[in-house]
């Protein structure tokens, strides 16, 4: 019995030793790499990213091609740049609203020019100076010039009214502020002097009205420190000298039917009256918005 038990013990010991050796050998063998769900997700994610950015790149290419073919490529680029610059000083909301107000004003000039058959370029923006449409040909008469000029403030008046309606609906100081700013912007352009819209319109009535505009421009420079008006003042004075120098050509250029003179005069007065009223009405209700810009 005792011999039998010792034998069994030896066999058991040998069995355990063999098991330990096998375990060590198994541990030394390199483990096969597992292709788990994470690797599959990574592959799918990579493919999705490639496809996504591929589609975005294709879309961007299509938009860029369309923009190049459009007359408004320069407009949108300079418009975006102007919004970006203004946003650094006044925030995105004001920058966007203000630049759109300028865009609507310039589109008024653009559309009226197209209606009378005058070739012009799409609007271009210059930060802190506003925007302009380039004339590919000069107006043949003061009638064409004044119609083109009045289109901007007329479109601006409509935009101002829309801002006021949105304020009445939402009671938001933002829309009240844009009402005031849009009204001021278009009213400023109606100053009857030099290259401003008001100067172009009132020239069809009488160049003598520019004397009032000249005095008004000087007062604004002095009171508001609006030094940008110095440039307008210089351009206006140069134009006055050119008109005096070329009296015969100026006289012929300023010839217009009395009926048109009455129509453009009434239109000018109504624009000034409505925009002044909108600016005064929105002044108090927009004060909070304007103060936040300072």
Beta strands, then each sheet from edge to edge (+ up, - down):
strand 1: 124-126
strand 2: 130-132
sheet 1: 1+ 2-
end
